[in-house]
């Protein structure tokens, strides 16, 4: 690899590591509120084709999820902001209907994740990404990271950091996705 490319790659890695450290530490001691960064899905990045198997053996694939809003949350048990965010994801799941909440646990054993899920009462679908293959493919480099997927199966937003998924702001994001057209723009109201 040429020196300039290595330097650029290293700088990108360091930026990602700094963001990951900031996210997983709650942006410093005394952070009073959840902090996150919401950005549009990069146009140059491929749209994911999902084929996931949850801890109960249920398959979640792009075809099954078509027509639904999906909240795809990447997390780990060692990540404090992930653990803080889990109850609001559970509340969102319990509301039923859209969206479908799916947790993607990264680089942990099935037994550890099962124990955590059982101890917290989480009952939304949780899938494992033990080698972080899906995580890498989707460009996730900090936890928690959540992808918001529209009913047409296209990722619209990447949210890095802890969010109150049962709050009004997240509710607006989901409502906008529910009413969006294929180009990500809400249809005109009559």
Number of C-alpha atoms within 10 A of each C-alpha: 6 6 8 9 10 11 12 11 12 12 12 12 13 12 13 15 14 13 18 21 15 16 26 21 15 23 19 11 7 7 10 9 11 15 16 16 12 14 12 12 18 12 9 6 11 12 15 14 11 15 11 20 16 16 15 10 10 12 15 16 13 17 11 11 18 15 14 19 26 25 24 20 24 26 23 19 16 11 16 17 23 23 16 16 20 23 17 15 21 18 16 23 22 12 10 10 10 17 23 17 22 22 21 25 22 21 16 16 12 15 9 11 19 14 10 14 17 11 9 12 11 18 13 18 20 24 23 21 19 15 11 16 12 18 19 10 11 15 12 19 17 22 27 29 27 25 23 26 27 27 21 19 21 22 25 19 19 22 19 24 25 25 25 20 21 17 12 10 12 14 14 11 13 21 15 17 25 20 16 18 15 13 10 15 11 14 12 8 4 3
